[in-house]
């Protein structure tokens, strides 16, 4: 059954808005080429979107061309604004952007250990308010927050997680109370995976796993283009995976007997000590990363091989269950190991699994979580604004 005129218009409108977002300002003629629609249909579409306040004339195409056919149409970027937050145990980074995801302001605040829950929450909320003001934004439509720990898929709330400060859980409620904005919370590894799929190492893959190697360990699973969170939000809690070499088994509240003990920051630091690799002291995740960099720079082959064997144990388990075809190494340690570590892991994986799997390094570095939060907020804002304006 053919679509009704109203449905057809809605489909065409969304297609045009998507193309304007992906390609930037376009003429009506270029929209006709990209959509395959007739000239009258495109003309009606442009008029309808302009009347809805979603697009506007932003210039003309070509110095020699003048008139209606040369007008460049673009999305109205200032229709709504968003904020993206990367929440870590040691601080918060926030950016404020427009409807197109163009960053207008960015700032960070450290939250030192020992800071009380109330003062820590106040620092973070004040940072968001101040950054929005610096961007010239009076009202934020949506905030997307990337944080470590489990996110309840039913409520979207950050669940109790051992080792995380209490202010993490209190922050969401405080933001909702102080700001008239929608708040979305997502696990940091999941956001990094979304960013790597859009703009980074997994651009060519609809199915892949991002393995986070940092202070802790985690994995984000993307299957057939969809992020998988699991029944309780725990998909990818690879730190609890029972593996050989830990001398014990993980418990419901302690992953020290699992993969975390091998590849988490503390395990990497102990491994480096065993092989005599040293680096300046820092926060656990960064210290482990510095040790890996020192091992590469100093040619500590035995240390790097041992680390690759540990990582390959976790990767092989994931590959055996999911067959993702691609594993992206992220987090501080994954980034520090770079191609040197990825190559060693791939070599060992090839000897452990019959399933062909590419091992790649994340391309977005330390900004992957914030980029994923930005993309998540931008998509949510556009969906809401377009739906409200088009009806």
C-alpha atoms as a printed R data frame, in Angstrom:
    type eleno elety resid chain resno      x       y       z
1   ATOM     1    CA   UNK     A     1  0.000   0.000   0.000
2   ATOM     2    CA   UNK     A     2  1.483   3.382  -0.975
3   ATOM     3    CA   UNK     A     3  2.160   5.907   1.762
4   ATOM     4    CA   UNK     A     4 -0.436   8.581   2.368
5   ATOM     5    CA   UNK     A     5  0.455  12.138   1.289
6   ATOM     6    CA   UNK     A     6  1.002  13.099   4.927
7   ATOM     7    CA   UNK     A     7  3.297  10.140   5.566
8   ATOM     8    CA   UNK     A     8  5.202  10.811   2.358
9   ATOM     9    CA   UNK     A     9  5.714  14.440   3.376
10  ATOM    10    CA   UNK     A    10  6.971  13.377   6.798
11  ATOM    11    CA   UNK     A    11  9.442  10.943   5.230
12  ATOM    12    CA   UNK     A    12 10.677  13.546   2.750
13  ATOM    13    CA   UNK     A    13 11.002  16.203   5.458
14  ATOM    14    CA   UNK     A    14 13.115  13.938   7.677
15  ATOM    15    CA   UNK     A    15 15.267  12.907   4.721
16  ATOM    16    CA   UNK     A    16 15.934  16.523   3.799
17  ATOM    17    CA   UNK     A    17 16.755  17.464   7.390
18  ATOM    18    CA   UNK     A    18 19.173  14.552   7.658
19  ATOM    19    CA   UNK     A    19 20.906  15.541   4.425
20  ATOM    20    CA   UNK     A    20 21.189  19.155   5.535
21  ATOM    21    CA   UNK     A    21 22.742  17.995   8.767
22  ATOM    22    CA   UNK     A    22 25.187  15.583   7.136
23  ATOM    23    CA   UNK     A    23 26.214  17.729   4.157
24  ATOM    24    CA   UNK     A    24 25.748  21.240   5.490
25  ATOM    25    CA   UNK     A    25 23.928  24.010   3.588
26  ATOM    26    CA   UNK     A    26 22.440  22.860   0.274
27  ATOM    27    CA   UNK     A    27 20.591  24.459  -2.617
28  ATOM    28    CA   UNK     A    28 17.158  23.230  -3.623
29  ATOM    29    CA   UNK     A    29 18.768  21.797  -6.742
30  ATOM    30    CA   UNK     A    30 21.275  19.813  -4.706
31  ATOM    31    CA   UNK     A    31 18.489  18.560  -2.446
32  ATOM    32    CA   UNK     A    32 16.673  17.383  -5.575
33  ATOM    33    CA   UNK     A    33 19.770  15.435  -6.665
34  ATOM    34    CA   UNK     A    34 20.346  13.844  -3.249
35  ATOM    35    CA   UNK     A    35 16.710  12.941  -2.572
36  ATOM    36    CA   UNK     A    36 15.633  11.976  -6.070
37  ATOM    37    CA   UNK     A    37 12.449  13.986  -5.571
38  ATOM    38    CA   UNK     A    38 10.839  16.164  -8.233
39  ATOM    39    CA   UNK     A    39 11.527  19.885  -8.395
40  ATOM    40    CA   UNK     A    40  7.959  20.858  -7.265
41  ATOM    41    CA   UNK     A    41  8.156  18.409  -4.353
42  ATOM    42    CA   UNK     A    42 11.489  19.844  -3.213
43  ATOM    43    CA   UNK     A    43 10.147  23.376  -3.554
44  ATOM    44    CA   UNK     A    44  7.160  22.498  -1.342
45  ATOM    45    CA   UNK     A    45  9.448  20.735   1.104
46  ATOM    46    CA   UNK     A    46 11.791  23.712   1.424
47  ATOM    47    CA   UNK     A    47  8.866  26.081   1.919
48  ATOM    48    CA   UNK     A    48  7.370  23.806   4.570
49  ATOM    49    CA   UNK     A    49 10.609  23.446   6.537
50  ATOM    50    CA   UNK     A    50 11.276  27.169   6.369
51  ATOM    51    CA   UNK     A    51  7.763  27.945   7.595
52  ATOM    52    CA   UNK     A    52  8.341  25.557  10.502
53  ATOM    53    CA   UNK     A    53 11.457  27.529  11.430
54  ATOM    54    CA   UNK     A    54 13.750  24.539  10.891
55  ATOM    55    CA   UNK     A    55 15.754  25.865   7.939
56  ATOM    56    CA   UNK     A    56 16.800  29.275   6.685
57  ATOM    57    CA   UNK     A    57 18.716  30.869   3.832
58  ATOM    58    CA   UNK     A    58 22.366  31.056   4.868
59  ATOM    59    CA   UNK     A    59 23.933  32.285   1.629
60  ATOM    60    CA   UNK     A    60 24.180  31.656  -2.091
61  ATOM    61    CA   UNK     A    61 25.980  29.018  -4.098
62  ATOM    62    CA   UNK     A    62 28.638  30.310  -6.478
63  ATOM    63    CA   UNK     A    63 29.677  33.875  -7.168
64  ATOM    64    CA   UNK     A    64 28.168  33.854 -10.656
65  ATOM    65    CA   UNK     A    65 24.746  32.578  -9.663
66  ATOM    66    CA   UNK     A    66 21.934  34.681  -8.262
67  ATOM    67    CA   UNK     A    67 18.260  34.181  -7.508
68  ATOM    68    CA   UNK     A    68 16.098  31.514  -5.842
69  ATOM    69    CA   UNK     A    69 17.895  28.542  -7.408
70  ATOM    70    CA   UNK     A    70 21.211  29.630  -5.889
71  ATOM    71    CA   UNK     A    71 19.985  30.019  -2.317
72  ATOM    72    CA   UNK     A    72 21.751  27.868   0.234
73  ATOM    73    CA   UNK     A    73 19.511  26.427   2.919
74  ATOM    74    CA   UNK     A    74 20.822  25.305   6.290
75  ATOM    75    CA   UNK     A    75 19.406  24.079   9.584
76  ATOM    76    CA   UNK     A    76 18.688  26.784  12.156
77  ATOM    77    CA   UNK     A    77 21.468  25.904  14.581
78  ATOM    78    CA   UNK     A    78 20.211  28.107  17.415
79  ATOM    79    CA   UNK     A    79 16.806  26.427  17.764
80  ATOM    80    CA   UNK     A    80 18.051  24.431  20.762
81  ATOM    81    CA   UNK     A    81 21.217  23.860  22.733
82  ATOM    82    CA   UNK     A    82 22.722  20.881  24.503
83  ATOM    83    CA   UNK     A    83 25.447  19.959  26.948
84  ATOM    84    CA   UNK     A    84 27.685  16.893  27.072
85  ATOM    85    CA   UNK     A    85 29.476  15.814  30.253
86  ATOM    86    CA   UNK     A    86 32.336  13.401  30.864
87  ATOM    87    CA   UNK     A    87 32.210  12.521  34.572
88  ATOM    88    CA   UNK     A    88 35.332  10.935  36.049
89  ATOM    89    CA   UNK     A    89 36.296  10.135  39.628
90  ATOM    90    CA   UNK     A    90 38.734  13.058  39.561
91  ATOM    91    CA   UNK     A    91 36.636  15.694  37.836
92  ATOM    92    CA   UNK     A    92 34.130  16.749  35.185
93  ATOM    93    CA   UNK     A    93 34.443  18.078  31.636
94  ATOM    94    CA   UNK     A    94 31.491  19.772  29.959
95  ATOM    95    CA   UNK     A    95 30.829  21.262  26.558
96  ATOM    96    CA   UNK     A    96 27.858  23.222  25.279
97  ATOM    97    CA   UNK     A    97 26.798  22.966  21.641
98  ATOM    98    CA   UNK     A    98 24.027  24.026  19.272
99  ATOM    99    CA   UNK     A    99 21.476  21.928  17.382
100 ATOM   100    CA   UNK     A   100 24.114  20.897  14.828
101 ATOM   101    CA   UNK     A   101 26.559  19.774  17.507
102 ATOM   102    CA   UNK     A   102 28.923  22.701  16.953
103 ATOM   103    CA   UNK     A   103 30.769  23.317  20.212
104 ATOM   104    CA   UNK     A   104 30.218  26.810  21.619
105 ATOM   105    CA   UNK     A   105 32.098  26.483  24.921
106 ATOM   106    CA   UNK     A   106 34.028  23.844  26.866
107 ATOM   107    CA   UNK     A   107 35.417  23.726  30.402
108 ATOM   108    CA   UNK     A   108 36.619  21.337  33.115
109 ATOM   109    CA   UNK     A   109 36.817  21.305  36.884
110 ATOM   110    CA   UNK     A   110 38.956  18.961  39.019
111 ATOM   111    CA   UNK     A   111 37.272  17.372  42.015
112 ATOM   112    CA   UNK     A   112 40.006  16.263  44.375
113 ATOM   113    CA   UNK     A   113 39.769  13.216  46.569
114 ATOM   114    CA   UNK     A   114 38.197  13.918  49.912
115 ATOM   115    CA   UNK     A   115 35.770  16.524  48.593
116 ATOM   116    CA   UNK     A   116 32.394  16.009  50.224
117 ATOM   117    CA   UNK     A   117 29.412  14.847  48.219
118 ATOM   118    CA   UNK     A   118 27.546  18.157  48.448
119 ATOM   119    CA   UNK     A   119 30.488  20.377  47.470
120 ATOM   120    CA   UNK     A   120 31.459  18.020  44.626
121 ATOM   121    CA   UNK     A   121 27.946  18.082  43.188
122 ATOM   122    CA   UNK     A   122 27.826  21.875  43.507
123 ATOM   123    CA   UNK     A   123 31.127  22.252  41.647
124 ATOM   124    CA   UNK     A   124 29.873  20.085  38.775
125 ATOM   125    CA   UNK     A   125 26.456  21.776  38.464
126 ATOM   126    CA   UNK     A   126 28.006  25.238  38.676
127 ATOM   127    CA   UNK     A   127 30.424  24.266  35.906
128 ATOM   128    CA   UNK     A   128 27.517  23.402  33.605
129 ATOM   129    CA   UNK     A   129 25.695  26.636  34.396
130 ATOM   130    CA   UNK     A   130 28.811  28.757  33.913
131 ATOM   131    CA   UNK     A   131 29.763  27.082  30.629
132 ATOM   132    CA   UNK     A   132 26.257  27.586  29.247
133 ATOM   133    CA   UNK     A   133 26.429  31.253  30.197
134 ATOM   134    CA   UNK     A   134 29.820  31.634  28.514
135 ATOM   135    CA   UNK     A   135 28.301  30.110  25.371
136 ATOM   136    CA   UNK     A   136 25.496  32.681  25.460
137 ATOM   137    CA   UNK     A   137 22.883  29.984  26.094
138 ATOM   138    CA   UNK     A   138 19.932  30.786  28.343
139 ATOM   139    CA   UNK     A   139 18.358  27.338  28.309
140 ATOM   140    CA   UNK     A   140 19.708  23.855  27.676
141 ATOM   141    CA   UNK     A   141 17.355  21.420  25.982
142 ATOM   142    CA   UNK     A   142 19.227  18.173  26.776
143 ATOM   143    CA   UNK     A   143 22.264  17.037  28.759
144 ATOM   144    CA   UNK     A   144 24.021  13.743  28.031
145 ATOM   145    CA   UNK     A   145 26.313  12.411  30.754
146 ATOM   146    CA   UNK     A   146 29.004   9.781  30.349
147 ATOM   147    CA   UNK     A   147 29.985   8.099  33.615
148 ATOM   148    CA   UNK     A   148 31.646   4.893  34.788
149 ATOM   149    CA   UNK     A   149 29.414   2.257  36.334
150 ATOM   150    CA   UNK     A   150 26.150   0.526  35.526
151 ATOM   151    CA   UNK     A   151 23.189   2.411  34.072
152 ATOM   152    CA   UNK     A   152 19.748   0.962  34.794
153 ATOM   153    CA   UNK     A   153 18.154   0.524  31.319
154 ATOM   154    CA   UNK     A   154 14.640   0.869  32.756
155 ATOM   155    CA   UNK     A   155 15.163   4.165  34.591
156 ATOM   156    CA   UNK     A   156 18.331   5.538  32.972
157 ATOM   157    CA   UNK     A   157 19.792   6.098  36.448
158 ATOM   158    CA   UNK     A   158 23.336   5.402  37.560
159 ATOM   159    CA   UNK     A   159 23.253   2.352  39.824
160 ATOM   160    CA   UNK     A   160 25.338   1.712  42.904
161 ATOM   161    CA   UNK     A   161 28.825   0.694  41.827
162 ATOM   162    CA   UNK     A   162 31.689  -0.125  44.141
163 ATOM   163    CA   UNK     A   163 34.636   2.237  43.957
164 ATOM   164    CA   UNK     A   164 32.696   5.217  42.596
165 ATOM   165    CA   UNK     A   165 32.147   8.354  44.661
166 ATOM   166    CA   UNK     A   166 28.651   9.102  45.935
167 ATOM   167    CA   UNK     A   167 28.562  12.450  44.135
168 ATOM   168    CA   UNK     A   168 28.334  10.620  40.806
169 ATOM   169    CA   UNK     A   169 24.878   9.314  41.705
170 ATOM   170    CA   UNK     A   170 23.736  12.597  43.238
171 ATOM   171    CA   UNK     A   171 24.807  14.659  40.224
172 ATOM   172    CA   UNK     A   172 21.979  13.565  37.938
173 ATOM   173    CA   UNK     A   173 19.257  14.545  40.409
174 ATOM   174    CA   UNK     A   174 20.969  17.878  41.099
175 ATOM   175    CA   UNK     A   175 21.151  18.721  37.394
176 ATOM   176    CA   UNK     A   176 17.496  17.826  36.896
177 ATOM   177    CA   UNK     A   177 16.541  20.026  39.844
178 ATOM   178    CA   UNK     A   178 18.589  23.069  38.822
179 ATOM   179    CA   UNK     A   179 18.215  22.960  35.043
180 ATOM   180    CA   UNK     A   180 14.952  22.660  33.075
181 ATOM   181    CA   UNK     A   181 16.525  20.125  30.725
182 ATOM   182    CA   UNK     A   182 16.245  16.485  29.786
183 ATOM   183    CA   UNK     A   183 19.113  14.461  31.290
184 ATOM   184    CA   UNK     A   184 20.429  11.288  29.613
185 ATOM   185    CA   UNK     A   185 22.973   9.098  31.441
186 ATOM   186    CA   UNK     A   186 25.081   6.504  29.642
187 ATOM   187    CA   UNK     A   187 28.055   4.330  30.528
188 ATOM   188    CA   UNK     A   188 31.324   5.923  29.411
189 ATOM   189    CA   UNK     A   189 32.475   2.866  27.453
190 ATOM   190    CA   UNK     A   190 29.199   2.744  25.534
191 ATOM   191    CA   UNK     A   191 29.556   6.407  24.603
192 ATOM   192    CA   UNK     A   192 33.144   5.872  23.466
193 ATOM   193    CA   UNK     A   193 31.927   3.023  21.251
194 ATOM   194    CA   UNK     A   194 29.209   5.198  19.696
195 ATOM   195    CA   UNK     A   195 31.804   7.858  18.937
196 ATOM   196    CA   UNK     A   196 34.262   5.373  17.428
197 ATOM   197    CA   UNK     A   197 31.500   3.995  15.215
198 ATOM   198    CA   UNK     A   198 30.480   7.446  13.938
199 ATOM   199    CA   UNK     A   199 33.878   9.093  13.632
200 ATOM   200    CA   UNK     A   200 36.642   6.667  14.570
201 ATOM   201    CA   UNK     A   201 38.125   3.189  14.307
202 ATOM   202    CA   UNK     A   202 34.785   1.359  13.859
203 ATOM   203    CA   UNK     A   203 33.386   3.504  11.033
204 ATOM   204    CA   UNK     A   204 33.268   0.506   8.703
205 ATOM   205    CA   UNK     A   205 31.749  -1.915  11.225
206 ATOM   206    CA   UNK     A   206 28.120  -2.434  12.203
207 ATOM   207    CA   UNK     A   207 29.226  -5.146  14.623
208 ATOM   208    CA   UNK     A   208 32.208  -4.668  16.931
209 ATOM   209    CA   UNK     A   209 33.334  -4.564  20.551
210 ATOM   210    CA   UNK     A   210 35.182  -1.714  22.218
211 ATOM   211    CA   UNK     A   211 37.423  -3.000  25.024
212 ATOM   212    CA   UNK     A   212 38.115  -0.328  27.636
213 ATOM   213    CA   UNK     A   213 41.481  -0.667  29.366
214 ATOM   214    CA   UNK     A   214 42.022   1.978  32.007
215 ATOM   215    CA   UNK     A   215 41.545   2.320  35.745
216 ATOM   216    CA   UNK     A   216 39.116  -0.553  35.310
217 ATOM   217    CA   UNK     A   217 38.092  -2.749  32.404
218 ATOM   218    CA   UNK     A   218 34.874  -2.803  30.445
219 ATOM   219    CA   UNK     A   219 33.455  -3.508  27.032
220 ATOM   220    CA   UNK     A   220 30.809  -1.947  24.811
221 ATOM   221    CA   UNK     A   221 28.978  -4.262  22.438
222 ATOM   222    CA   UNK     A   222 27.505  -3.041  19.137
223 ATOM   223    CA   UNK     A   223 25.650  -5.690  17.125
224 ATOM   224    CA   UNK     A   224 24.107  -4.968  13.729
225 ATOM   225    CA   UNK     A   225 24.440  -1.244  14.357
226 ATOM   226    CA   UNK     A   226 22.700  -1.269  17.756
227 ATOM   227    CA   UNK     A   227 24.316  -0.739  21.135
228 ATOM   228    CA   UNK     A   228 23.467  -3.666  23.417
229 ATOM   229    CA   UNK     A   229 23.004  -2.942  27.129
230 ATOM   230    CA   UNK     A   230 21.547  -6.215  28.419
231 ATOM   231    CA   UNK     A   231 18.615  -6.916  30.736
232 ATOM   232    CA   UNK     A   232 20.163  -5.054  33.683
233 ATOM   233    CA   UNK     A   233 22.507  -2.716  31.826
234 ATOM   234    CA   UNK     A   234 25.480  -4.955  32.520
235 ATOM   235    CA   UNK     A   235 26.509  -6.004  29.013
236 ATOM   236    CA   UNK     A   236 30.269  -5.608  28.778
237 ATOM   237    CA   UNK     A   237 31.115  -5.945  32.491
238 ATOM   238    CA   UNK     A   238 34.145  -7.911  31.406
239 ATOM   239    CA   UNK     A   239 36.034  -7.144  34.606
240 ATOM   240    CA   UNK     A   240 33.986  -9.888  36.271
241 ATOM   241    CA   UNK     A   241 34.896 -12.468  33.618
242 ATOM   242    CA   UNK     A   242 36.529 -15.501  35.306
243 ATOM   243    CA   UNK     A   243 39.918 -16.060  33.689
244 ATOM   244    CA   UNK     A   244 43.024 -18.098  34.437
245 ATOM   245    CA   UNK     A   245 45.968 -16.421  36.108
246 ATOM   246    CA   UNK     A   246 44.188 -14.441  38.819
247 ATOM   247    CA   UNK     A   247 44.438 -17.007  41.630
248 ATOM   248    CA   UNK     A   248 40.752 -16.782  42.430
249 ATOM   249    CA   UNK     A   249 37.244 -16.036  41.227
250 ATOM   250    CA   UNK     A   250 35.294 -12.777  41.126
251 ATOM   251    CA   UNK     A   251 32.395 -12.220  43.502
252 ATOM   252    CA   UNK     A   252 29.142 -10.329  43.083
253 ATOM   253    CA   UNK     A   253 30.732  -7.207  44.609
254 ATOM   254    CA   UNK     A   254 34.413  -7.669  43.786
255 ATOM   255    CA   UNK     A   255 35.953  -8.245  40.352
256 ATOM   256    CA   UNK     A   256 39.500  -8.737  41.656
257 ATOM   257    CA   UNK     A   257 39.350 -12.430  40.794
258 ATOM   258    CA   UNK     A   258 38.275 -11.690  37.233
259 ATOM   259    CA   UNK     A   259 39.739 -10.159  34.077
260 ATOM   260    CA   UNK     A   260 40.013  -6.845  35.922
261 ATOM   261    CA   UNK     A   261 42.844  -8.291  38.012
262 ATOM   262    CA   UNK     A   262 44.832  -9.006  34.851
263 ATOM   263    CA   UNK     A   263 44.181  -5.940  32.704
264 ATOM   264    CA   UNK     A   264 42.933  -3.214  35.063
265 ATOM   265    CA   UNK     A   265 45.339  -0.442  36.036
266 ATOM   266    CA   UNK     A   266 46.471  -2.109  39.267
267 ATOM   267    CA   UNK     A   267 47.244  -5.339  37.438
268 ATOM   268    CA   UNK     A   268 49.204  -3.507  34.733
269 ATOM   269    CA   UNK     A   269 51.191  -1.629  37.380
270 ATOM   270    CA   UNK     A   270 52.094  -4.870  39.169
271 ATOM   271    CA   UNK     A   271 53.073  -6.455  35.868
272 ATOM   272    CA   UNK     A   272 55.351  -3.521  35.041
273 ATOM   273    CA   UNK     A   273 57.032  -3.809  38.437
274 ATOM   274    CA   UNK     A   274 57.712  -7.483  37.751
275 ATOM   275    CA   UNK     A   275 59.554  -6.582  34.541
276 ATOM   276    CA   UNK     A   276 61.336  -3.546  35.940
277 ATOM   277    CA   UNK     A   277 59.420  -0.943  33.911
278 ATOM   278    CA   UNK     A   278 59.087   2.395  35.702
279 ATOM   279    CA   UNK     A   279 57.282   5.691  35.085
280 ATOM   280    CA   UNK     A   280 56.304   8.801  37.091
281 ATOM   281    CA   UNK     A   281 53.541   8.160  39.617
282 ATOM   282    CA   UNK     A   282 50.044   9.393  38.747
283 ATOM   283    CA   UNK     A   283 46.399   8.390  39.084
284 ATOM   284    CA   UNK     A   284 46.107   4.581  38.611
285 ATOM   285    CA   UNK     A   285 44.740   4.681  35.057
286 ATOM   286    CA   UNK     A   286 47.224   7.292  33.897
287 ATOM   287    CA   UNK     A   287 50.101   5.642  35.772
288 ATOM   288    CA   UNK     A   288 49.408   2.354  34.003
289 ATOM   289    CA   UNK     A   289 49.306   4.193  30.674
290 ATOM   290    CA   UNK     A   290 52.632   5.891  31.410
291 ATOM   291    CA   UNK     A   291 54.168   2.510  32.197
292 ATOM   292    CA   UNK     A   292 52.952   1.094  28.880
293 ATOM   293    CA   UNK     A   293 54.409   4.079  27.021
294 ATOM   294    CA   UNK     A   294 57.675   3.641  28.930
295 ATOM   295    CA   UNK     A   295 57.708  -0.040  28.009
296 ATOM   296    CA   UNK     A   296 57.291   0.766  24.333
297 ATOM   297    CA   UNK     A   297 59.896   3.525  24.401
298 ATOM   298    CA   UNK     A   298 62.353   1.351  26.287
299 ATOM   299    CA   UNK     A   299 61.833  -1.761  24.182
300 ATOM   300    CA   UNK     A   300 60.502  -3.826  27.111
301 ATOM   301    CA   UNK     A   301 59.429  -6.692  24.864
302 ATOM   302    CA   UNK     A   302 58.787  -9.189  27.663
303 ATOM   303    CA   UNK     A   303 56.499  -6.749  29.494
304 ATOM   304    CA   UNK     A   304 54.545  -5.890  26.344
305 ATOM   305    CA   UNK     A   305 54.202  -9.566  25.396
306 ATOM   306    CA   UNK     A   306 52.930 -10.431  28.872
307 ATOM   307    CA   UNK     A   307 50.430  -7.582  28.775
308 ATOM   308    CA   UNK     A   308 49.236  -8.620  25.312
309 ATOM   309    CA   UNK     A   309 48.707 -12.173  26.523
310 ATOM   310    CA   UNK     A   310 46.557 -10.890  29.365
311 ATOM   311    CA   UNK     A   311 44.467  -8.697  27.092
312 ATOM   312    CA   UNK     A   312 44.115 -11.505  24.547
313 ATOM   313    CA   UNK     A   313 42.563 -13.751  27.206
314 ATOM   314    CA   UNK     A   314 39.675 -11.328  27.637
315 ATOM   315    CA   UNK     A   315 39.389 -10.584  23.941
316 ATOM   316    CA   UNK     A   316 39.284 -14.267  23.002
317 ATOM   317    CA   UNK     A   317 36.400 -14.854  25.402
318 ATOM   318    CA   UNK     A   318 34.424 -11.997  23.872
319 ATOM   319    CA   UNK     A   319 35.192 -13.207  20.359
320 ATOM   320    CA   UNK     A   320 34.136 -16.778  21.164
321 ATOM   321    CA   UNK     A   321 30.699 -15.609  22.325
322 ATOM   322    CA   UNK     A   322 29.966 -12.673  20.001
323 ATOM   323    CA   UNK     A   323 32.136 -13.114  16.881
324 ATOM   324    CA   UNK     A   324 32.294  -9.302  16.446
325 ATOM   325    CA   UNK     A   325 34.842  -9.273  13.626
326 ATOM   326    CA   UNK     A   326 36.468  -6.176  15.124
327 ATOM   327    CA   UNK     A   327 37.735  -5.276  18.585
328 ATOM   328    CA   UNK     A   328 38.724  -1.667  19.311
329 ATOM   329    CA   UNK     A   329 41.131  -1.019  22.184
330 ATOM   330    CA   UNK     A   330 40.231   2.117  24.149
331 ATOM   331    CA   UNK     A   331 40.822   3.627  27.573
332 ATOM   332    CA   UNK     A   332 44.092   5.062  28.851
333 ATOM   333    CA   UNK     A   333 46.037   1.790  28.584
334 ATOM   334    CA   UNK     A   334 44.570   0.845  25.208
335 ATOM   335    CA   UNK     A   335 45.467   4.251  23.779
336 ATOM   336    CA   UNK     A   336 48.950   4.148  25.299
337 ATOM   337    CA   UNK     A   337 49.620   0.695  23.838
338 ATOM   338    CA   UNK     A   338 48.616   1.861  20.374
339 ATOM   339    CA   UNK     A   339 49.456  -0.268  17.375
340 ATOM   340    CA   UNK     A   340 52.296  -1.892  19.305
341 ATOM   341    CA   UNK     A   341 49.928  -3.504  21.787
342 ATOM   342    CA   UNK     A   342 47.118  -4.068  19.274
343 ATOM   343    CA   UNK     A   343 49.449  -5.970  16.954
344 ATOM   344    CA   UNK     A   344 50.613  -8.239  19.752
345 ATOM   345    CA   UNK     A   345 47.039  -8.891  20.885
346 ATOM   346    CA   UNK     A   346 45.948  -9.685  17.312
347 ATOM   347    CA   UNK     A   347 48.831 -12.134  16.902
348 ATOM   348    CA   UNK     A   348 47.925 -14.006  20.070
349 ATOM   349    CA   UNK     A   349 44.226 -13.918  19.292
350 ATOM   350    CA   UNK     A   350 44.846 -15.533  15.915
351 ATOM   351    CA   UNK     A   351 46.404 -18.486  17.734
352 ATOM   352    CA   UNK     A   352 43.555 -18.741  20.250
353 ATOM   353    CA   UNK     A   353 40.450 -18.340  18.072
354 ATOM   354    CA   UNK     A   354 39.434 -19.613  14.615
355 ATOM   355    CA   UNK     A   355 37.222 -16.544  14.129
356 ATOM   356    CA   UNK     A   356 38.848 -13.775  12.047
357 ATOM   357    CA   UNK     A   357 38.969 -10.605  14.126
358 ATOM   358    CA   UNK     A   358 40.610  -7.250  13.509
359 ATOM   359    CA   UNK     A   359 42.168  -5.586  16.547
360 ATOM   360    CA   UNK     A   360 42.271  -1.817  16.156
361 ATOM   361    CA   UNK     A   361 43.216   1.151  18.314
362 ATOM   362    CA   UNK     A   362 40.601   3.781  19.105
363 ATOM   363    CA   UNK     A   363 41.144   6.891  16.996
364 ATOM   364    CA   UNK     A   364 39.410   9.492  19.166
365 ATOM   365    CA   UNK     A   365 41.737   9.362  22.153
366 ATOM   366    CA   UNK     A   366 40.708  10.792  25.489
367 ATOM   367    CA   UNK     A   367 37.847  12.742  23.912
368 ATOM   368    CA   UNK     A   368 35.884   9.653  22.858
369 ATOM   369    CA   UNK     A   369 33.495   9.696  25.841
370 ATOM   370    CA   UNK     A   370 32.732  13.403  25.498
371 ATOM   371    CA   UNK     A   371 32.279  13.006  21.746
372 ATOM   372    CA   UNK     A   372 29.861  10.131  22.319
373 ATOM   373    CA   UNK     A   373 27.904  12.201  24.821
374 ATOM   374    CA   UNK     A   374 27.743  15.067  22.328
375 ATOM   375    CA   UNK     A   375 26.437  12.791  19.572
376 ATOM   376    CA   UNK     A   376 23.863  11.258  21.916
377 ATOM   377    CA   UNK     A   377 22.599  14.653  23.057
378 ATOM   378    CA   UNK     A   378 22.570  16.048  19.525
379 ATOM   379    CA   UNK     A   379 20.530  13.144  18.172
380 ATOM   380    CA   UNK     A   380 18.036  13.430  21.042
381 ATOM   381    CA   UNK     A   381 17.654  17.182  20.613
382 ATOM   382    CA   UNK     A   382 17.166  16.971  16.863
383 ATOM   383    CA   UNK     A   383 14.572  14.217  17.200
384 ATOM   384    CA   UNK     A   384 12.628  16.220  19.773
385 ATOM   385    CA   UNK     A   385 12.824  19.574  17.969
386 ATOM   386    CA   UNK     A   386 11.996  18.152  14.547
387 ATOM   387    CA   UNK     A   387  9.024  16.214  15.934
388 ATOM   388    CA   UNK     A   388  7.699  19.275  17.766
389 ATOM   389    CA   UNK     A   389  8.039  21.564  14.741
390 ATOM   390    CA   UNK     A   390  6.714  19.169  12.120
391 ATOM   391    CA   UNK     A   391  3.936  17.640  14.195
